[in-house]
């Protein structure tokens, strides 16, 4: 990824997991390196279900921390969508997000 134009791409943790903060990495660097990922970067149904379960737990936690209308996660084109546009800058959401890290 770094050699394909993403100089700030993180190293994996001791479990081989990448943690991304800020913008997601995609585009030409991702396409050039995707073949190196397990299963070509495609998630299995079991992985997607696990991620969806975690996203639902996060949504429930956020609701319990002052945002009762926080939406359930949805799946769109294979991606799990959590939250709603514009909410991430709300101080109340940022506080809930810190409390609900899973």
Backbone bond lengths (Angstrom), bond angles and torsions (degrees), N, CA, C in turn:
res aa  C-N    CA-C-N  psi(-1)  N-CA   C-N-CA  omega(-1)  CA-C   N-CA-C  phi
1 X - - - 1.441 - - 1.529 109.90 -
2 X 1.326 116.19 -45.11 1.467 119.05 -179.57 1.528 111.10 -61.67
3 X 1.320 117.00 -40.94 1.459 119.28 -178.49 1.524 112.72 -74.77
4 X 1.338 116.58 -7.59 1.460 121.10 177.81 1.528 112.17 -111.33
5 X 1.351 116.51 26.24 1.460 119.75 171.45 1.511 116.67 99.78
6 X 1.331 119.02 12.13 1.467 121.92 176.87 1.530 108.53 -120.02
7 X 1.346 117.98 74.07 1.462 120.88 -173.84 1.532 114.51 -63.87
8 X 1.320 117.96 -20.66 1.464 119.87 -179.44 1.525 112.74 -98.11
9 X 1.328 117.34 13.42 1.459 119.48 179.35 1.526 108.80 -60.91
10 X 1.352 117.28 130.08 1.470 120.04 -173.55 1.523 113.25 -77.12
11 X 1.329 114.96 159.10 1.455 121.24 169.55 1.526 107.76 -79.35
12 X 1.337 117.51 153.44 1.472 118.94 176.00 1.526 110.13 -72.74
13 X 1.347 116.30 159.06 1.461 119.86 175.51 1.527 109.40 -78.14
14 X 1.319 117.72 -172.96 1.466 121.71 -176.19 1.519 113.00 -66.62
15 X 1.347 117.11 -12.28 1.466 121.80 178.09 1.527 111.85 -100.89
16 X 1.336 116.27 3.04 1.456 120.15 -179.82 1.515 113.65 82.76
17 X 1.343 117.31 15.69 1.460 122.48 -177.36 1.525 109.33 -100.36
18 X 1.312 115.95 134.79 1.455 121.63 176.59 1.522 109.08 -92.96
19 X 1.326 116.75 135.69 1.457 121.78 175.94 1.517 107.27 -113.24
20 X 1.326 115.72 122.31 1.450 121.22 -178.33 1.520 109.59 -107.54
21 X 1.298 115.57 131.92 1.455 121.59 174.14 1.526 106.47 -121.42
22 X 1.320 115.55 139.36 1.454 118.49 -178.56 1.509 111.44 84.81
23 X 1.321 116.27 -138.23 1.456 120.19 -173.93 1.531 111.80 -70.17
24 X 1.315 116.68 143.55 1.465 118.84 174.12 1.525 109.50 -74.38
25 X 1.301 116.59 151.40 1.460 120.76 178.52 1.515 108.56 -92.62
26 X 1.295 115.43 127.17 1.467 121.32 -179.89 1.516 106.92 -153.60
27 X 1.287 116.51 -159.56 1.447 121.05 175.15 1.511 113.30 77.30
28 X 1.336 115.33 -152.26 1.458 120.79 -170.84 1.530 112.50 -65.58
29 X 1.322 119.14 -37.17 1.467 120.47 179.17 1.526 110.23 -64.59
30 X 1.311 116.83 -44.05 1.465 120.19 179.25 1.530 110.08 -62.57
31 X 1.320 116.55 -45.31 1.472 120.25 -179.70 1.524 111.31 -61.69
32 X 1.336 116.78 -37.85 1.463 120.23 -179.30 1.524 112.18 -69.30
33 X 1.319 116.97 -28.46 1.469 121.27 -174.53 1.528 114.21 -107.34
34 X 1.298 118.12 -7.73 1.466 122.64 -174.37 1.527 112.38 -55.43
35 X 1.303 117.75 -35.25 1.469 120.94 -178.47 1.530 112.44 -62.94
36 X 1.326 117.61 -17.78 1.462 121.79 -179.65 1.531 112.22 -83.09
37 X 1.312 117.07 -14.47 1.465 121.04 179.65 1.524 110.98 -76.74
38 X 1.341 116.29 152.02 1.473 118.48 173.71 1.526 109.68 -56.76
39 X 1.306 116.28 136.12 1.460 122.48 179.13 1.531 111.42 58.57
40 X 1.324 117.19 27.94 1.463 121.03 179.15 1.513 114.01 63.38
41 X 1.332 116.81 21.77 1.459 120.95 179.67 1.511 114.27 86.53
42 X 1.313 116.78 -1.02 1.463 120.68 179.45 1.523 109.22 -85.98
43 X 1.322 116.00 133.76 1.464 119.27 178.38 1.521 109.92 -83.94
44 X 1.312 114.65 147.09 1.457 119.49 175.48 1.524 108.10 -79.91
45 X 1.312 116.62 166.41 1.470 120.04 177.11 1.531 110.24 -61.03
46 X 1.331 117.03 -38.59 1.464 120.62 179.54 1.529 110.75 -64.21
47 X 1.329 117.49 -41.65 1.466 120.78 178.21 1.522 110.63 -65.56
48 X 1.328 116.15 -41.93 1.461 119.40 179.82 1.526 110.99 -65.32
49 X 1.332 117.29 -39.70 1.465 120.51 178.91 1.526 110.35 -65.29
50 X 1.329 117.07 -40.51 1.465 120.47 178.74 1.533 110.15 -62.96
51 X 1.326 116.87 -44.48 1.462 121.01 179.29 1.523 111.03 -64.26
52 X 1.324 117.11 -39.34 1.462 120.47 178.89 1.526 110.67 -66.19
53 X 1.329 117.30 -39.45 1.468 121.50 177.16 1.526 110.19 -62.64
54 X 1.330 117.32 -43.65 1.462 120.78 178.09 1.530 110.89 -64.12
55 X 1.318 117.18 -40.10 1.465 120.99 179.21 1.524 110.78 -64.68
56 X 1.325 117.29 -37.51 1.456 120.62 177.93 1.530 110.54 -66.83
57 X 1.337 117.38 -41.48 1.469 120.55 176.23 1.523 110.36 -59.69
58 X 1.337 115.94 -41.43 1.461 120.72 178.33 1.528 110.27 -61.60
59 X 1.330 117.25 -45.84 1.471 120.89 -179.54 1.530 110.94 -61.59
60 X 1.313 117.16 -42.37 1.466 120.66 178.53 1.524 110.88 -63.08
61 X 1.322 116.59 -41.05 1.458 120.79 178.59 1.529 111.07 -64.39
62 X 1.329 116.74 -44.88 1.469 120.44 179.45 1.526 109.99 -59.36
63 X 1.325 116.44 -41.15 1.477 119.64 177.79 1.523 110.79 -60.06
64 X 1.324 116.41 -40.38 1.467 120.09 -177.91 1.531 112.07 -74.25
65 X 1.325 117.20 -9.24 1.460 121.62 179.21 1.529 111.69 -110.26
66 X 1.316 116.48 35.55 1.457 120.13 169.18 1.508 118.12 102.13
67 X 1.340 118.31 3.51 1.464 120.10 177.55 1.527 108.76 -124.28
68 X 1.340 117.13 74.48 1.466 120.95 -173.29 1.521 115.06 -62.89
69 X 1.328 118.18 -18.24 1.467 120.96 -179.45 1.526 113.18 -99.41
70 X 1.330 117.11 11.58 1.466 120.07 179.03 1.522 108.46 -60.84
71 X 1.339 118.32 128.96 1.474 120.65 -173.37 1.534 113.35 -76.38
72 X 1.325 114.99 155.66 1.458 120.81 170.45 1.526 108.28 -65.54
73 X 1.322 117.33 152.01 1.469 119.18 175.77 1.523 110.39 -66.88
74 X 1.321 115.14 154.58 1.457 120.93 177.20 1.528 108.47 -128.16
75 X 1.320 116.30 162.39 1.454 121.68 175.57 1.523 107.52 -112.59
76 X 1.339 115.66 124.07 1.460 121.67 178.84 1.521 108.26 -131.52
77 X 1.301 116.93 119.15 1.471 122.42 179.83 1.523 111.85 54.15
78 X 1.324 116.61 36.24 1.456 121.30 178.38 1.512 114.93 84.09
79 X 1.339 117.89 -3.77 1.459 122.18 178.33 1.523 109.57 -101.29
80 X 1.326 116.20 143.72 1.458 120.88 177.30 1.520 107.66 -92.50
81 X 1.315 115.64 123.02 1.459 122.89 -178.18 1.528 107.99 -104.30
82 X 1.336 115.88 123.65 1.458 121.43 -179.04 1.518 108.10 -120.67
83 X 1.319 116.95 131.45 1.458 121.14 176.38 1.507 112.81 91.04
84 X 1.324 114.06 -164.26 1.458 120.42 178.87 1.522 108.71 -141.37
85 X 1.331 117.22 153.99 1.465 120.93 -176.14 1.531 112.14 -55.81
86 X 1.320 115.44 139.26 1.459 121.41 176.01 1.512 115.09 84.60
87 X 1.302 117.52 -15.47 1.459 120.72 -175.91 1.521 112.55 -71.98
88 X 1.315 117.71 -29.27 1.460 121.13 -172.86 1.525 113.72 -62.27
89 X 1.323 118.17 -19.82 1.461 121.22 -179.68 1.530 112.53 -91.79
90 X 1.306 117.45 -5.92 1.453 121.40 179.85 1.529 110.08 -69.81
91 X 1.330 118.30 129.70 1.472 120.34 177.28 1.532 112.11 -58.35
92 X 1.320 117.28 -35.34 1.461 120.72 179.16 1.529 110.23 -65.66
93 X 1.332 117.20 -41.33 1.457 119.74 178.05 1.527 110.76 -67.57
94 X 1.315 117.41 -42.63 1.461 120.28 -179.88 1.527 111.25 -60.07
95 X 1.329 116.69 -38.80 1.455 120.60 175.87 1.523 111.50 -64.80
96 X 1.320 116.59 -45.36 1.472 121.31 178.22 1.520 110.71 -63.36
97 X 1.308 116.71 -39.60 1.465 120.74 -179.33 1.527 110.52 -62.29
98 X 1.335 116.93 -42.40 1.473 119.81 177.98 1.519 110.50 -62.83
99 X 1.318 117.34 -39.10 1.463 121.46 -178.33 1.528 112.02 -72.90
100 X 1.320 117.24 -24.56 1.472 121.30 -171.29 1.520 114.24 -107.57
101 X 1.271 119.21 14.37 1.473 120.07 178.63 1.504 109.03 -57.41
102 X 1.329 114.97 128.55 1.477 120.63 -177.29 1.510 108.90 -108.75
